[in-house]
Amino acid sequence: MKSIVELLNELKAIGEFPFAQRFHLPSLDAAYHRKLDFDNWLRRCVEPARRFSNMEEAWHEYEKSFG
């Protein structure tokens, strides 16, 4: 299980191209903006003690937050 801090550190190390490939985003521009939004979501919307099994689980919860 990964903490938010661990996910943020992992996210920081991923470039836009690998991020776009990993989460099936259509362009580098989309990857740049979604990566920033995902980072903000982790920092502001997730309870501090919450843990995720991996980045993909956190991404899934991020996408679910749109309704």
N, CA, C and O atoms as CSV, one atom per row, in Angstrom:
chain,resi,resn,atom,element,x,y,z
A,1,MET,N,N,0.843,-1.178,0.000
A,1,MET,CA,C,0.000,0.000,0.000
A,1,MET,C,C,0.888,1.241,0.000
A,1,MET,O,O,1.901,1.299,0.697
A,2,LYS,N,N,0.490,2.218,-0.787
A,2,LYS,CA,C,1.283,3.439,-0.919
A,2,LYS,C,C,0.540,4.628,-0.326
A,2,LYS,O,O,-0.669,4.781,-0.501
A,3,SER,N,N,1.285,5.452,0.372
A,3,SER,CA,C,0.707,6.676,0.928
A,3,SER,C,C,0.617,7.728,-0.177
A,3,SER,O,O,1.152,7.546,-1.271
A,4,ILE,N,N,-0.058,8.812,0.122
A,4,ILE,CA,C,-0.170,9.905,-0.836
A,4,ILE,C,C,1.208,10.470,-1.163
A,4,ILE,O,O,1.492,10.779,-2.320
A,5,VAL,N,N,2.053,10.603,-0.168
A,5,VAL,CA,C,3.405,11.133,-0.395
A,5,VAL,C,C,4.177,10.228,-1.353
A,5,VAL,O,O,4.863,10.718,-2.250
A,6,GLU,N,N,4.071,8.926,-1.169
A,6,GLU,CA,C,4.762,7.993,-2.063
A,6,GLU,C,C,4.228,8.114,-3.488
A,6,GLU,O,O,4.997,8.083,-4.449
A,7,LEU,N,N,2.914,8.251,-3.622
A,7,LEU,CA,C,2.329,8.411,-4.956
A,7,LEU,C,C,2.765,9.722,-5.601
A,7,LEU,O,O,3.064,9.758,-6.795
A,8,LEU,N,N,2.801,10.799,-4.819
A,8,LEU,CA,C,3.238,12.090,-5.354
A,8,LEU,C,C,4.690,12.033,-5.815
A,8,LEU,O,O,5.033,12.597,-6.854
A,9,ASN,N,N,5.539,11.360,-5.054
A,9,ASN,CA,C,6.938,11.207,-5.458
A,9,ASN,C,C,7.058,10.383,-6.735
A,9,ASN,O,O,7.863,10.701,-7.611
A,10,GLU,N,N,6.270,9.342,-6.839
A,10,GLU,CA,C,6.272,8.510,-8.046
A,10,GLU,C,C,5.759,9.323,-9.237
A,10,GLU,O,O,6.316,9.254,-10.333
A,11,LEU,N,N,4.704,10.085,-9.013
A,11,LEU,CA,C,4.115,10.896,-10.072
A,11,LEU,C,C,5.097,11.950,-10.575
A,11,LEU,O,O,5.178,12.205,-11.776
A,12,LYS,N,N,5.838,12.556,-9.661
A,12,LYS,CA,C,6.810,13.589,-10.026
A,12,LYS,C,C,7.886,13.030,-10.955
A,12,LYS,O,O,8.398,13.748,-11.814
A,13,ALA,N,N,8.225,11.772,-10.790
A,13,ALA,CA,C,9.299,11.158,-11.571
A,13,ALA,C,C,8.854,10.717,-12.969
A,13,ALA,O,O,9.693,10.374,-13.802
A,14,ILE,N,N,7.560,10.724,-13.230
A,14,ILE,CA,C,7.039,10.268,-14.518
A,14,ILE,C,C,6.934,11.453,-15.474
A,14,ILE,O,O,6.332,12.472,-15.134
A,15,GLY,N,N,7.506,11.328,-16.646
A,15,GLY,CA,C,7.374,12.361,-17.678
A,15,GLY,C,C,6.008,12.296,-18.331
A,15,GLY,O,O,5.243,11.359,-18.103
A,16,GLU,N,N,5.705,13.298,-19.147
A,16,GLU,CA,C,4.387,13.359,-19.782
A,16,GLU,C,C,4.136,12.196,-20.745
A,16,GLU,O,O,3.039,11.639,-20.775
A,17,PHE,N,N,5.154,11.830,-21.532
A,17,PHE,CA,C,4.954,10.738,-22.485
A,17,PHE,C,C,4.659,9.412,-21.784
A,17,PHE,O,O,3.683,8.751,-22.138
A,18,PRO,N,N,5.472,8.995,-20.795
A,18,PRO,CA,C,5.143,7.755,-20.085
A,18,PRO,C,C,3.796,7.844,-19.350
A,18,PRO,O,O,3.070,6.854,-19.250
A,19,PHE,N,N,3.471,9.040,-18.838
A,19,PHE,CA,C,2.185,9.220,-18.160
A,19,PHE,C,C,1.040,9.033,-19.149
A,19,PHE,O,O,0.051,8.369,-18.839
A,20,ALA,N,N,1.172,9.619,-20.342
A,20,ALA,CA,C,0.137,9.477,-21.378
A,20,ALA,C,C,-0.038,8.012,-21.767
A,20,ALA,O,O,-1.165,7.546,-21.939
A,21,GLN,N,N,1.060,7.291,-21.905
A,21,GLN,CA,C,0.974,5.878,-22.260
A,21,GLN,C,C,0.349,5.059,-21.130
A,21,GLN,O,O,-0.497,4.198,-21.368
A,22,ARG,N,N,0.769,5.334,-19.930
A,22,ARG,CA,C,0.314,4.549,-18.784
A,22,ARG,C,C,-1.194,4.672,-18.565
A,22,ARG,O,O,-1.860,3.702,-18.201
A,23,PHE,N,N,-1.727,5.887,-18.793
A,23,PHE,CA,C,-3.145,6.122,-18.529
A,23,PHE,C,C,-3.953,6.366,-19.795
A,23,PHE,O,O,-5.065,6.891,-19.740
A,24,HIS,N,N,-3.389,5.982,-20.938
A,24,HIS,CA,C,-4.084,5.996,-22.236
A,24,HIS,C,C,-4.671,7.372,-22.570
A,24,HIS,O,O,-5.842,7.490,-22.930
A,25,LEU,N,N,-3.845,8.396,-22.446
A,25,LEU,CA,C,-4.274,9.751,-22.760
A,25,LEU,C,C,-3.903,10.062,-24.210
A,25,LEU,O,O,-2.877,9.589,-24.699
A,26,PRO,N,N,-4.728,10.856,-24.902
A,26,PRO,CA,C,-4.572,11.033,-26.345
A,26,PRO,C,C,-3.412,11.915,-26.795
A,26,PRO,O,O,-2.996,11.832,-27.950
A,27,SER,N,N,-2.878,12.760,-25.908
A,27,SER,CA,C,-1.815,13.664,-26.338
A,27,SER,C,C,-0.931,14.048,-25.155
A,27,SER,O,O,-1.283,13.831,-23.995
A,28,LEU,N,N,0.226,14.623,-25.479
A,28,LEU,CA,C,1.112,15.092,-24.425
A,28,LEU,C,C,0.511,16.287,-23.697
A,28,LEU,O,O,0.721,16.453,-22.496
A,29,ASP,N,N,-0.234,17.117,-24.416
A,29,ASP,CA,C,-0.897,18.255,-23.787
A,29,ASP,C,C,-1.927,17.764,-22.768
A,29,ASP,O,O,-2.003,18.284,-21.655
A,30,ALA,N,N,-2.707,16.774,-23.150
A,30,ALA,CA,C,-3.687,16.194,-22.225
A,30,ALA,C,C,-2.978,15.572,-21.028
A,30,ALA,O,O,-3.428,15.711,-19.890
A,31,ALA,N,N,-1.875,14.889,-21.288
A,31,ALA,CA,C,-1.120,14.256,-20.198
A,31,ALA,C,C,-0.603,15.305,-19.225
A,31,ALA,O,O,-0.675,15.113,-18.011
A,32,TYR,N,N,-0.085,16.405,-19.741
A,32,TYR,CA,C,0.443,17.468,-18.887
A,32,TYR,C,C,-0.651,18.004,-17.959
A,32,TYR,O,O,-0.448,18.126,-16.751
A,33,HIS,N,N,-1.792,18.317,-18.530
A,33,HIS,CA,C,-2.871,18.905,-17.728
A,33,HIS,C,C,-3.510,17.895,-16.777
A,33,HIS,O,O,-3.837,18.237,-15.641
A,34,ARG,N,N,-3.689,16.666,-17.227
A,34,ARG,CA,C,-4.283,15.648,-16.346
A,34,ARG,C,C,-3.326,15.281,-15.225
A,34,ARG,O,O,-3.757,15.004,-14.106
A,35,LYS,N,N,-2.034,15.276,-15.514
A,35,LYS,CA,C,-1.043,14.985,-14.474
A,35,LYS,C,C,-1.087,16.056,-13.388
A,35,LYS,O,O,-1.040,15.737,-12.201
A,36,LEU,N,N,-1.175,17.323,-13.787
A,36,LEU,CA,C,-1.296,18.410,-12.812
A,36,LEU,C,C,-2.581,18.278,-11.996
A,36,LEU,O,O,-2.576,18.466,-10.779
A,37,ASP,N,N,-3.666,17.957,-12.669
A,37,ASP,CA,C,-4.945,17.820,-11.982
A,37,ASP,C,C,-4.935,16.630,-11.023
A,37,ASP,O,O,-5.466,16.713,-9.916
A,38,PHE,N,N,-4.335,15.537,-11.449
A,38,PHE,CA,C,-4.229,14.349,-10.615
A,38,PHE,C,C,-3.388,14.652,-9.376
A,38,PHE,O,O,-3.734,14.247,-8.266
A,39,ASP,N,N,-2.287,15.364,-9.575
A,39,ASP,CA,C,-1.430,15.786,-8.465
A,39,ASP,C,C,-2.242,16.632,-7.477
A,39,ASP,O,O,-2.190,16.393,-6.270
A,40,ASN,N,N,-2.982,17.605,-7.977
A,40,ASN,CA,C,-3.805,18.455,-7.107
A,40,ASN,C,C,-4.879,17.648,-6.386
A,40,ASN,O,O,-5.162,17.896,-5.215
A,41,TRP,N,N,-5.470,16.692,-7.077
A,41,TRP,CA,C,-6.496,15.848,-6.460
A,41,TRP,C,C,-5.898,15.053,-5.298
A,41,TRP,O,O,-6.497,14.961,-4.226
A,42,LEU,N,N,-4.717,14.482,-5.520
A,42,LEU,CA,C,-4.063,13.736,-4.447
A,42,LEU,C,C,-3.771,14.633,-3.249
A,42,LEU,O,O,-3.951,14.221,-2.103
A,43,ARG,N,N,-3.325,15.842,-3.507
A,43,ARG,CA,C,-2.961,16.769,-2.430
A,43,ARG,C,C,-4.164,17.339,-1.684
A,43,ARG,O,O,-4.103,17.535,-0.470
A,44,ARG,N,N,-5.247,17.604,-2.392
A,44,ARG,CA,C,-6.347,18.368,-1.802
A,44,ARG,C,C,-7.620,17.594,-1.511
A,44,ARG,O,O,-8.389,17.979,-0.630
A,45,CYS,N,N,-7.852,16.520,-2.228
A,45,CYS,CA,C,-9.144,15.845,-2.110
A,45,CYS,C,C,-9.099,14.505,-1.393
A,45,CYS,O,O,-10.137,14.005,-0.958
A,46,VAL,N,N,-7.934,13.925,-1.264
A,46,VAL,CA,C,-7.806,12.608,-0.651
A,46,VAL,C,C,-7.445,12.781,0.825
A,46,VAL,O,O,-6.587,13.590,1.179
A,47,GLU,N,N,-8.112,12.010,1.671
A,47,GLU,CA,C,-7.813,12.062,3.098
A,47,GLU,C,C,-6.339,11.715,3.318
A,47,GLU,O,O,-5.826,10.787,2.692
A,48,PRO,N,N,-5.652,12.448,4.199
A,48,PRO,CA,C,-4.207,12.248,4.382
A,48,PRO,C,C,-3.791,10.820,4.742
A,48,PRO,O,O,-2.709,10.382,4.351
A,49,ALA,N,N,-4.614,10.099,5.466
A,49,ALA,CA,C,-4.225,8.746,5.890
A,49,ALA,C,C,-4.556,7.673,4.852
A,49,ALA,O,O,-4.220,6.505,5.052
A,50,ARG,N,N,-5.201,8.041,3.760
A,50,ARG,CA,C,-5.622,7.062,2.757
A,50,ARG,C,C,-4.421,6.447,2.057
A,50,ARG,O,O,-3.416,7.112,1.805
A,51,ARG,N,N,-4.545,5.181,1.754
A,51,ARG,CA,C,-3.498,4.449,1.038
A,51,ARG,C,C,-4.117,3.765,-0.177
A,51,ARG,O,O,-5.281,3.366,-0.167
A,52,PHE,N,N,-3.317,3.643,-1.201
A,52,PHE,CA,C,-3.730,2.969,-2.433
A,52,PHE,C,C,-2.734,1.857,-2.720
A,52,PHE,O,O,-1.561,1.958,-2.361
A,53,SER,N,N,-3.200,0.804,-3.365
A,53,SER,CA,C,-2.294,-0.304,-3.667
A,53,SER,C,C,-1.262,0.083,-4.714
A,53,SER,O,O,-0.139,-0.422,-4.699
A,54,ASN,N,N,-1.640,0.985,-5.631
A,54,ASN,CA,C,-0.703,1.442,-6.656
A,54,ASN,C,C,-1.250,2.714,-7.312
A,54,ASN,O,O,-2.339,3.177,-6.973
A,55,MET,N,N,-0.499,3.258,-8.233
A,55,MET,CA,C,-0.888,4.488,-8.925
A,55,MET,C,C,-2.172,4.284,-9.730
A,55,MET,O,O,-3.002,5.188,-9.818
A,56,GLU,N,N,-2.331,3.109,-10.311
A,56,GLU,CA,C,-3.512,2.841,-11.124
A,56,GLU,C,C,-4.792,2.861,-10.281
A,56,GLU,O,O,-5.825,3.349,-10.740
A,57,GLU,N,N,-4.731,2.342,-9.069
A,57,GLU,CA,C,-5.900,2.384,-8.193
A,57,GLU,C,C,-6.242,3.835,-7.843
A,57,GLU,O,O,-7.414,4.211,-7.840
A,58,ALA,N,N,-5.237,4.639,-7.553
A,58,ALA,CA,C,-5.466,6.054,-7.257
A,58,ALA,C,C,-6.054,6.758,-8.474
A,58,ALA,O,O,-6.961,7.578,-8.333
A,59,TRP,N,N,-5.550,6.449,-9.666
A,59,TRP,CA,C,-6.057,7.046,-10.901
A,59,TRP,C,C,-7.531,6.673,-11.103
A,59,TRP,O,O,-8.346,7.508,-11.493
A,60,HIS,N,N,-7.851,5.425,-10.834
A,60,HIS,CA,C,-9.245,4.972,-10.970
A,60,HIS,C,C,-10.156,5.771,-10.028
A,60,HIS,O,O,-11.244,6.188,-10.427
A,61,GLU,N,N,-9.725,5.980,-8.810
A,61,GLU,CA,C,-10.516,6.768,-7.850
A,61,GLU,C,C,-10.609,8.235,-8.285
A,61,GLU,O,O,-11.645,8.876,-8.103
A,62,TYR,N,N,-9.544,8.751,-8.847
A,62,TYR,CA,C,-9.534,10.113,-9.393
A,62,TYR,C,C,-10.585,10.239,-10.487
A,62,TYR,O,O,-11.367,11.189,-10.485
A,63,GLU,N,N,-10.612,9.301,-11.412
A,63,GLU,CA,C,-11.590,9.346,-12.498
A,63,GLU,C,C,-13.020,9.191,-11.979
A,63,GLU,O,O,-13.941,9.831,-12.487
A,64,LYS,N,N,-13.202,8.340,-10.966
A,64,LYS,CA,C,-14.537,8.170,-10.380
A,64,LYS,C,C,-15.023,9.461,-9.717
A,64,LYS,O,O,-16.231,9.678,-9.612
A,65,SER,N,N,-14.107,10.314,-9.271
A,65,SER,CA,C,-14.501,11.536,-8.587
A,65,SER,C,C,-15.236,12.509,-9.508
A,65,SER,O,O,-15.853,13.460,-9.029
A,66,PHE,N,N,-15.179,12.289,-10.809
A,66,PHE,CA,C,-15.892,13.148,-11.762
A,66,PHE,C,C,-17.358,12.780,-11.874
A,66,PHE,O,O,-18.143,13.503,-12.487
A,67,GLY,N,N,-17.722,11.661,-11.284
A,67,GLY,CA,C,-19.135,11.279,-11.271
A,67,GLY,C,C,-19.560,10.362,-12.304
A,67,GLY,O,O,-20.734,9.994,-12.358
